[in-house]
Amino acid sequence: MPLTEFEKGLFVGMLEGEGSLTIYKSTEKRKGRKRSRLGFALGQSIRIHSTCKPLLEKMHSFVGGKVYRSGKAKGTNAADKKRTKDMFVLQILGKQAILDLLQPVISYLIEKRGRAELMMAFCESRLNRPSFKAGYTQPEIDLAENWKFIANSPLTVKGRKIKKAMMRPKSKGGYGHKKGKSVFFASQRKGTIKGTHK
């Protein structure tokens, strides 16, 4: 069922203020699953943190995922340091679930929009692989290994221009939308292009 405007607003507000979007590379074997033949696995998650469990449970009712207790949240000032509250997390992991959730709200996002667009491209790439046994592409691995750097590097005017040029269709001298993003961030990480991020 499509999200209502209220549900979109609540999700976007919590994601912008208390949420995180992560693409990661894991070498740990998950309980109940066979270890990957590659020795690692790539994954994705959206997490929203709050000390208000009923709020997260309300969101869970329309965005899915799961709510769990993650520990204690301490106050920031001296008077509150001894006072602790339970911290809860709403977590969404599925690629299709993440796509279905982000697509209707992407235009509302501000600070997290760049990360959301990268995550959507990653999920689409994984869902469009030719078979379940197909390995990861190098751009997917690069994105997971360098997520913290890529996701937290605001672009300069120069960076936005170069990225836009690389993402143009091949007929216009670019690499195409998906490959253009991968090439841009790989070049940024290696230092081939400089002055692209603040």
Stockholm file with secondary structure:
# STOCKHOLM 1.0

chainA/1-198         MPLTEFEKGLFVGMLEGEGSLTIYKSTEKRKGRKRSRLGFALGQSIRIHSTCKPLLEKMHSFVGGKVYRSGKAKGTNAADKKRTKDMFVLQILGKQAILDLLQPVISYLIEKRGRAELMMAFCESRLNRPSFKAGYTQPEIDLAENWKFIANSPLTVKGRKIKKAMMRPKSKGGYGHKKGKSVFFASQRKGTIKGTHK
#=GR chainA/1-198 SS CCCCHHHHHHHHHHHHHHEEEEEEEECSCCTTSCCCTTSCEEEEEEEEEESCHHHHHHHHHHHCSEEEEEEEEECSSGGGTTCEEEEEEEEECCHHHHHHHHTTTGGGCSTTHHHHHHHHHHHHHHHTSSSTTCCCCHHHHHHHHTHHHHHTCCBCHHHHHHHHHHTSCGGGTSCCHHHHHHHHHHHHHHTSSCSCBC
#=GC SS_cons         CCCCHHHHHHHHHHHHHHEEEEEEEECSCCTTSCCCTTSCEEEEEEEEEESCHHHHHHHHHHHCSEEEEEEEEECSSGGGTTCEEEEEEEEECCHHHHHHHHTTTGGGCSTTHHHHHHHHHHHHHHHTSSSTTCCCCHHHHHHHHTHHHHHTCCBCHHHHHHHHHHTSCGGGTSCCHHHHHHHHHHHHHHTSSCSCBC
//
